[in-house]
């Protein structure tokens, strides 16, 4: 893998919450002293149960929320210190694919209007060039460019997820944060989406932070896997040491509990053979 592209160092994120019937104020720690490196050209899988802090980590990494402690660096620059044109350049280079394509697409806008918006925000091309670029993006994600004047509700869930992916690609990003990008899709459509993401990664040289609770999916796509528990990264390992690692590979007890929840075809891995 290449140089470090994205780095989280000692990142902590807390939220003030109300507790009990008296409504007393307290603090919930969503991220606790997180250290994480994402290298250029890799797919880093981030796994853990719901509520462990995966999506919070994504928002903090993208600068959508500021950490209470620690730093987030992208290409060596502190994300919290970016302003104006520098912040806009970061937004262009790091894009997000959302879990729910239906809620992330404006139902009042056509696909063309949705996809041209990032072109205008980042001033990438003139208006006479917009339809050509939108058509090219739709074709790249396997959709008919002739459908660009339709509305999101006229597409299936899998097609809407491809539209969301096309929107992220409009600005030629270097890195994509994919937050549960296939969890809302049928299994057969999941496979198509995963293969598309892998093809794009190879063709464009993209870097992915791939967040999911689906361990076999992460094992299929990721080069490395980070395991998150109660706001902390408790283990980092190469793909070969994850689901396919065998009994000789030591794991944190929580990682073992996660792996034990996955149906496995080999009885020996279940301890019954």
C-alpha positions in Angstrom: 0.0 0.0 0.0 1.0 3.6 -0.5 1.6 6.4 1.9 -0.7 7.4 4.8 -3.6 9.3 3.3 -5.9 9.8 6.3 -4.8 9.7 9.9 -6.8 9.8 13.2 -4.6 10.3 16.2 -6.0 10.1 19.8 -9.5 11.1 18.6 -12.2 11.4 21.2 -15.8 12.5 20.6 -18.3 13.0 23.4 -22.0 14.0 23.5 -23.9 15.6 26.3 -26.9 13.5 27.2 -29.8 13.6 29.6 -30.0 10.7 32.1 -32.8 9.4 34.3 -36.1 10.8 35.2 -34.5 13.9 36.8 -33.0 14.7 33.4 -29.5 15.1 34.8 -26.8 15.9 32.3 -24.0 13.5 31.6 -21.6 12.6 28.9 -21.6 9.8 26.3 -18.2 8.9 24.9 -18.7 7.8 21.3 -15.0 7.7 20.3 -12.3 7.1 22.9 -8.7 7.8 22.0 -9.0 6.4 18.4 -5.8 5.9 16.4 -6.3 4.9 12.7 -4.4 5.1 9.5 -5.8 4.7 6.0 -3.2 4.2 3.3 -3.4 5.3 -0.3 -5.0 2.7 -2.5 -6.2 0.4 0.2 -9.7 -0.7 1.4 -9.9 -0.6 5.2 -12.8 -2.4 6.7 -14.3 -1.1 9.9 -16.5 -3.5 11.8 -18.4 -3.6 15.1 -21.9 -3.8 16.5 -24.5 -1.1 16.1 -23.7 1.9 18.4 -20.0 1.2 18.7 -19.0 4.4 17.1 -18.4 3.5 13.4 -20.6 6.2 11.9 -19.4 8.8 14.4 -15.8 8.0 13.3 -16.9 8.5 9.7 -18.4 11.9 10.4 -15.4 13.0 12.4 -13.0 11.8 9.7 -14.9 13.8 7.1 -14.9 16.9 9.2 -18.7 16.9 9.6 -18.1 16.8 13.4 -15.1 18.1 15.3 -13.3 15.8 17.8 -13.2 16.9 21.4 -9.6 15.7 21.6 -7.0 14.4 19.1 -6.5 15.3 15.5 -7.7 14.2 12.0 -5.2 14.7 9.2 -5.8 14.2 5.5 -2.7 14.3 3.2 -0.8 15.6 6.2 -3.1 18.6 6.9 -5.2 19.0 10.0 -8.8 18.8 8.8 -10.1 21.0 11.7 -7.9 23.9 10.5 -9.1 23.9 6.9 -11.1 26.9 5.7 -12.4 28.4 2.5 -10.8 26.9 -0.6 -8.8 24.4 1.4 -11.9 23.0 3.0 -13.7 22.8 -0.4 -10.7 21.0 -1.8 -10.8 18.5 1.0 -14.6 18.0 0.5 -13.8 17.2 -3.1 -11.1 14.7 -2.4 -13.0 12.8 0.3 -16.6 11.8 -0.4 -19.2 9.7 1.3 -21.5 6.9 0.2 -24.6 6.8 2.5 -26.3 3.8 3.8 -29.8 4.8 2.8 -29.9 6.0 -0.9 -33.5 6.9 -0.7 -33.1 9.5 2.1 -29.8 10.8 0.7 -31.3 11.8 -2.7 -33.6 14.8 -3.0 -36.9 13.5 -4.2 -37.8 16.8 -5.8 -34.8 16.8 -8.1 -34.1 14.7 -11.2 -31.1 12.5 -11.3 -29.4 15.1 -13.6 -30.1 17.8 -11.1 -28.7 15.7 -8.2 -25.5 14.9 -10.1 -24.8 18.3 -11.5 -25.0 19.9 -8.0 -21.4 18.9 -7.0 -20.1 20.1 -10.4 -21.5 23.5 -9.6 -20.4 23.6 -6.0 -16.8 22.8 -7.0 -16.9 24.8 -10.3 -15.6 21.8 -12.2 -17.1 22.6 -15.6 -19.3 25.0 -17.6 -23.1 24.3 -17.8 -22.7 23.2 -21.4 -20.6 20.3 -20.2 -22.8 19.1 -17.4 -25.0 16.7 -19.2 -22.0 14.9 -20.8 -20.4 14.5 -17.4 -23.6 13.2 -15.8 -24.1 10.8 -18.6 -20.5 9.5 -18.3 -20.9 9.0 -14.5 -24.2 7.1 -14.9 -22.6 4.8 -17.5 -19.6 4.2 -15.2 -21.9 2.9 -12.4 -23.9 0.7 -14.8 -27.0 2.9 -15.3 -28.6 4.1 -18.5 -27.6 7.8 -19.1 -31.0 8.2 -20.8 -32.6 8.0 -17.4 -31.0 11.2 -16.1 -34.3 13.2 -16.3 -36.2 10.7 -14.1 -36.7 11.2 -10.3 -35.1 9.0 -7.6 -38.4 7.3 -6.6 -38.6 5.8 -10.2 -35.5 3.7 -9.5 -35.0 0.5 -7.4 -33.0 0.6 -4.2 -29.9 -0.8 -5.9 -30.2 1.7 -8.7 -30.5 4.5 -6.2 -27.4 3.4 -4.5 -25.6 3.5 -7.8 -26.9 7.1 -8.3 -25.5 8.0 -4.9 -22.1 6.5 -5.9 -22.2 8.4 -9.2 -22.8 11.6 -7.2 -19.7 10.9 -5.1 -17.6 10.2 -8.2 -18.6 13.5 -10.0 -15.8 15.4 -8.2 -13.1 12.7 -8.9 -12.4 12.0 -5.2 -9.3 10.2 -3.9 -11.1 8.5 -1.0 -14.6 7.3 -0.4 -16.1 6.6 3.0 -18.8 3.9 2.5 -21.1 3.7 5.5 -23.0 0.4 5.3 -23.3 0.9 1.5 -25.0 -2.5 0.8 -26.9 -3.2 4.0 -30.2 -2.0 2.6 -29.9 -4.1 -0.6 -31.0 -7.7 -1.5 -28.1 -10.2 -1.4 -27.9 -10.5 -5.2 -27.8 -6.8 -5.6 -25.2 -6.5 -2.8 -22.9 -8.7 -4.8 -23.3 -6.5 -7.9 -22.6 -3.3 -5.8 -19.5 -4.8 -4.2 -18.1 -5.9 -7.5 -18.7 -2.4 -8.9 -16.9 -0.8 -5.9 -14.0 -3.1 -6.4 -13.9 -2.4 -10.1 -13.9 1.4 -9.5 -11.2 1.1 -6.8 -8.9 -0.7 -9.3 -9.8 1.6 -12.3 -9.5 4.9 -10.4 -7.0 4.0 -7.8 -9.5 4.9 -5.0 -9.0 4.5 -1.3 -12.0 3.2 0.8 -13.0 3.3 4.4 -15.6 0.6 4.3 -17.9 0.5 7.3 -20.2 -2.5 7.8 -21.6 -4.9 10.4 -21.6 -7.6 7.7 -18.3 -9.5 8.4 -18.3 -11.7 5.3 -18.8 -8.6 3.1 -15.9 -6.8 4.8 -13.7 -9.9 4.5 -14.5 -10.0 0.8 -13.5 -6.4 0.0 -11.0 -5.2 2.6 -7.2 -5.4 2.6 -7.2 -4.7 6.4 -9.9 -4.9 9.0 -10.3 -2.7 12.1 -12.6 -3.9 14.9 -14.4 -1.3 17.0 -15.9 -1.8 20.4 -17.4 0.9 22.7 -15.8 3.7 20.8 -12.3 2.2 20.6 -10.3 0.4 17.9 -9.4 -2.8 19.8 -7.8 -4.8 16.9 -6.4 -4.3 13.5 -5.5 -7.2 11.2 -4.9 -8.1 7.5 -7.8 -9.7 5.8 -6.1 -13.2 5.9 -6.1 -13.1 9.7 -9.8 -12.2 10.0 -12.5 -14.7 9.1 -10.1 -17.0 7.4 -7.4 -16.9 10.0 -8.0 -20.2 11.8 -7.5 -21.0 15.4 -3.8 -20.1 15.3 -4.5 -16.4 14.9 -5.1 -14.7 18.3 -8.1 -12.3 18.5 -9.4 -10.0 21.1 -12.3 -11.6 23.0 -14.8 -9.2 21.4 -13.5 -10.1 18.0 -13.9 -13.7 18.8 -17.5 -13.1 19.8 -18.2 -11.3 16.5 -16.7 -14.1 14.5 -18.7 -16.7 16.5 -21.9 -15.0 15.3 -21.1 -15.6 11.7 -22.4 -18.9 10.2 -19.4 -20.9 9.0 -19.4 -24.0 6.7 -16.4 -25.6 8.4 -17.5 -27.4 11.6 -14.0 -27.2 13.0 -14.3 -23.4 13.1 -17.5 -23.8 15.2 -15.7 -26.1 17.6 -18.0 -29.0 16.7 -15.6 -31.1 14.6 
